[in-house]
Amino acid sequence: MTIIMTTKIEWRTLASEKKAKQLASIPKEWLNQLATNIPPPTELDVTSYPRACGLLDERELDITESDVTSLLPRVASGEWTALEVTIAFCKRAVIAQQLTNCLTEIFFERAFASASALDEYFKRTGKVVGALHGLPVSLKDQVRIKGLDSTIGYVSYINIPAERNAVLADILESQGAVLFVKTNVPQTLLWPETHNNIFGRTLNPNNRSLTSGGSSGGEGALVALKGSPLGVGSDLGGQVTTSILTLVYWVTDFIRSFRSIRIPSACCGTYGLRPSYGRVPYGGCANSLEGQDSILSVLGPLSNSIDGLKLFMKAVIDSKPWMQDPLAVRKRWNEEEYQLADHGGGQELCFAVLWDDGVTVPDPPILRGLEMTKKALLAAGHKVIDWTPLKHAEIYDCILAIGNAGAAEDCSVVVAVSGEPLIETMLPNALESETAFKPSSGTSVSAYQLWQVQKERRTLREEYLRHWQDTVAVTGTGRPVDAILCPIASSAAPPHGTTKNTNYTMIWNALDYAALAIPVSKVDQKLDVKRERKTFYNSTDQSQYEDYNPATFANAPIAIQVVGRTLEEEAVLGMSEIVDSALKTRRAKL
């Protein structure tokens, strides 16, 4: 990517102009209609506002509140046109933007033209273009669209429009998807919260005092408000601490904050899938840490149903992405795997619950979510046992060492171009650093040293596979554990800038396991009181326990993840449907 050189003084002006351009891309009549009744900042839960604001008529509400599997047939039958569906979701995305600040690039006119072309094709042929015909799809900012910026939160990348689409964007359009917005990310993409110096902070629609997660936080907020029926995020989970007092601490803690799909899904209450590397094409996307090829970011879907995730995966894989991206895995959609042919056909599955990782015990709401899931699965006739974590702390250290090898320099090179300061904390109202970040030579390692860490990671992956295989002795099914159920984070969505631990996503990235986020419930002030504990794994574990107060997490979603093994996306989708169905059945009976 070519970066336009600017002086340090210019970065605020560039950011301000970019934000003004974004505002100008929204139809004024929509903004005027919303201006009189936007809820004040003190109104925290804004999930009901889209229905009450008056911008959407009853037909548009029906459209935007339909899930993917009911929306697409109505377009394919001609009941709804692609254009009216696109207009409805554009309106709802604008509502979401006013409430949570979740968008970056807004390109409605282009979307309307695409939708009109689809309608013309349908009128002329009576056929749909592809599996996603007429479906609006939102994209995380890093997915390049020809003619649009992908700043990934950096001022230095403003006014550098993409010369061509990312591979995934081309595939989605070839399947009939209508691309209409891109969504907000943290500066650098490497935080589990969402804030940057261009577009600002994205809020959680369930409680705007809480984080929407990151780095796909814009997608999480938009999909949760049903401003998009299907979104694309990226995932490379990690851990972050919040107090960054010196450069050395910043380097260490910052790289613990790798991006995620599952964290925003958990924070905002959506479904989200982290596929294994190569299952969804990444070619042509903007990124951080490019050249770090050991633990790689992946793209995956967010939606308000597992059906939406499945539809995305099947449509993308059926397009043979390996013909367009040399790093995409040549693996066709396998219906037998989805029907759980390797997992007893889905009859009497054996799930294992990872209650904690031996490093940090999750807060009471997260444990309650796991307990609810266990009870639901037992009631549905499945087996549930405990999962013993294997060397999780060692795996965390390994992924941290790999990322630390070059992250500081990677980020400093980009911000140095504009003079923009590197964001050192996600806390609101923190004092702005006037000194641009400079890498510390103390964090560098030789190529040989890096190879040793990557070798250790390979060894740990081999050990974990054997550990999983050995569970065949305790499942009673004649198979190893079918899937692991575990937290997505040690807490529900925390207040802005206070995310402390996302180890529970990082572990599966290090192992490259497929994992799917499922919303289970919401924090309950009566049910989720502090549970008595007398022993702790470490000082961080104790601090989290002592700081916990259910009132802090009012109305925050509770979520769990279903984890399968490498390239087991079809089976993870199939097993997640079983988990989700069991939860819904149990809730209906209570």
Rosetta blueprint (number, residue, H / E / L):
1 M L
2 T L
3 I L
4 I L
5 M L
6 T L
7 T L
8 K H
9 I H
10 E H
11 W H
12 R H
13 T H
14 L H
15 A H
16 S H
17 E H
18 K H
19 K H
20 A H
21 K H
22 Q H
23 L H
24 A H
25 S L
26 I L
27 P L
28 K H
29 E H
30 W H
31 L H
32 N H
33 Q H
34 L H
35 A H
36 T L
37 N L
38 I L
39 P L
40 P L
41 P L
42 T L
43 E L
44 L L
45 D L
46 V L
47 T L
48 S L
49 Y H
50 P H
51 R H
52 A H
53 C L
54 G L
55 L L
56 L L
57 D L
58 E H
59 R H
60 E H
61 L H
62 D H
63 I H
64 T H
65 E L
66 S L
67 D L
68 V H
69 T H
70 S H
71 L H
72 L H
73 P H
74 R H
75 V H
76 A H
77 S L
78 G L
79 E L
80 W L
81 T L
82 A H
83 L H
84 E H
85 V H
86 T H
87 I H
88 A H
89 F H
90 C H
91 K H
92 R H
93 A H
94 V H
95 I H
96 A H
97 Q H
98 Q H
99 L H
100 T H
101 N L
102 C L
103 L E
104 T E
105 E E
106 I E
107 F L
108 F H
109 E H
110 R H
111 A H
112 F H
113 A H
114 S H
115 A H
116 S H
117 A H
118 L H
119 D H
120 E H
121 Y H
122 F H
123 K H
124 R H
125 T H
126 G L
127 K L
128 V L
129 V L
130 G L
131 A L
132 L L
133 H L
134 G L
135 L L
136 P E
137 V E
138 S E
139 L E
140 K E
141 D L
142 Q L
143 V L
144 R L
145 I L
146 K E
147 G L
148 L L
149 D L
150 S L
151 T L
152 I L
153 G L
154 Y L
155 V H
156 S H
157 Y H
158 I L
159 N L
160 I L
161 P L
162 A E
163 E L
164 R L
165 N L
166 A L
167 V H
168 L H
169 A H
170 D H
171 I H
172 L H
173 E H
174 S H
175 Q L
176 G L
177 A L
178 V E
179 L E
180 F E
181 V E
182 K E
183 T E
184 N L
185 V L
186 P L
187 Q H
188 T H
189 L H
190 L L
191 W L
192 P L
193 E L
194 T L
195 H E
196 N E
197 N L
198 I L
199 F L
200 G E
201 R E
202 T L
203 L E
204 N L
205 P L
206 N L
207 N L
208 R L
209 S L
210 L E
211 T E
212 S L
213 G L
214 G L
215 S L
216 S L
217 G H
218 G H
219 E H
220 G H
221 A H
222 L H
223 V H
224 A H
225 L L
226 K L
227 G L
228 S L
229 P L
230 L E
231 G E
232 V E
233 G E
234 S E
235 D E
236 L L
237 G L
238 G L
239 Q L
240 V L
241 T L
242 T L
243 S L
244 I L
245 L L
246 T L
247 L H
248 V H
249 Y H
250 W H
251 V H
252 T H
253 D H
254 F H
255 I L
256 R L
257 S L
258 F L
259 R L
260 S L
261 I L
262 R H
263 I H
264 P H
265 S H
266 A H
267 C H
268 C H
269 G L
270 T L
271 Y E
272 G E
273 L E
274 R E
275 P L
276 S L
277 Y L
278 G L
279 R L
280 V L
281 P L
282 Y L
283 G L
284 G L
285 C L
286 A L
287 N L
288 S L
289 L L
290 E L
291 G L
292 Q L
293 D L
294 S L
295 I L
296 L L
297 S L
298 V E
299 L E
300 G E
301 P E
302 L E
303 S E
304 N L
305 S L
306 I H
307 D H
308 G H
309 L H
310 K H
311 L H
312 F H
313 M H
314 K H
315 A H
316 V H
317 I H
318 D H
319 S L
320 K L
321 P H
322 W H
323 M H
324 Q L
325 D L
326 P L
327 L L
328 A L
329 V L
330 R L
331 K L
332 R L
333 W L
334 N L
335 E H
336 E H
337 E H
338 Y H
339 Q L
340 L L
341 A L
342 D L
343 H L
344 G H
345 G H
346 G H
347 Q L
348 E L
349 L L
350 C E
351 F E
352 A E
353 V E
354 L L
355 W L
356 D L
357 D L
358 G L
359 V L
360 T L
361 V L
362 P L
363 D L
364 P H
365 P H
366 I H
367 L H
368 R H
369 G H
370 L H
371 E H
372 M H
373 T H
374 K H
375 K H
376 A H
377 L H
378 L H
379 A H
380 A L
381 G L
382 H L
383 K E
384 V E
385 I E
386 D E
387 W L
388 T L
389 P L
390 L L
391 K L
392 H H
393 A H
394 E H
395 I H
396 Y H
397 D H
398 C H
399 I H
400 L H
401 A H
402 I H
403 G H
404 N H
405 A L
406 G L
407 A H
408 A H
409 E H
410 D H
411 C H
412 S H
413 V H
414 V H
415 V H
416 A H
417 V H
418 S H
419 G L
420 E L
421 P L
422 L L
423 I L
424 E L
425 T L
426 M L
427 L L
428 P L
429 N L
430 A L
431 L L
432 E L
433 S L
434 E L
435 T L
436 A L
437 F L
438 K L
439 P L
440 S L
441 S H
442 G H
443 T H
444 S L
445 V L
446 S L
447 A H
448 Y H
449 Q H
450 L H
451 W H
452 Q H
453 V H
454 Q H
455 K H
456 E H
457 R H
458 R H
459 T H
460 L H
461 R H
462 E H
463 E H
464 Y H
465 L H
466 R H
467 H H
468 W H
469 Q H
470 D L
471 T L
472 V H
473 A H
474 V H
475 T H
476 G L
477 T L
478 G L
479 R L
480 P L
481 V L
482 D L
483 A E
484 I E
485 L E
486 C E
487 P E
488 I L
489 A L
490 S L
491 S L
492 A L
493 A L
494 P L
495 P E
496 H L
497 G L
498 T L
499 T L
500 K L
501 N L
502 T L
503 N H
504 Y H
505 T H
506 M H
507 I H
508 W H
509 N H
510 A H
511 L H
512 D L
513 Y L
514 A L
515 A E
516 L E
517 A E
518 I E
519 P E
520 V E
521 S E
522 K E
523 V L
524 D L
525 Q L
526 K L
527 L L
528 D L
529 V L
530 K L
531 R L
532 E L
533 R L
534 K L
535 T L
536 F L
537 Y L
538 N L
539 S H
540 T H
541 D H
542 Q H
543 S H
544 Q H
545 Y H
546 E H
547 D H
548 Y L
549 N L
550 P H
551 A H
552 T H
553 F H
554 A L
555 N L
556 A L
557 P E
558 I E
559 A E
560 I E
561 Q E
562 V E
563 V E
564 G L
565 R L
566 T L
567 L L
568 E L
569 E H
570 E H
571 A H
572 V H
573 L H
574 G H
575 M H
576 S H
577 E H
578 I H
579 V H
580 D H
581 S H
582 A H
583 L H
584 K H
585 T H
586 R H
587 R H
588 A H
589 K H
590 L L
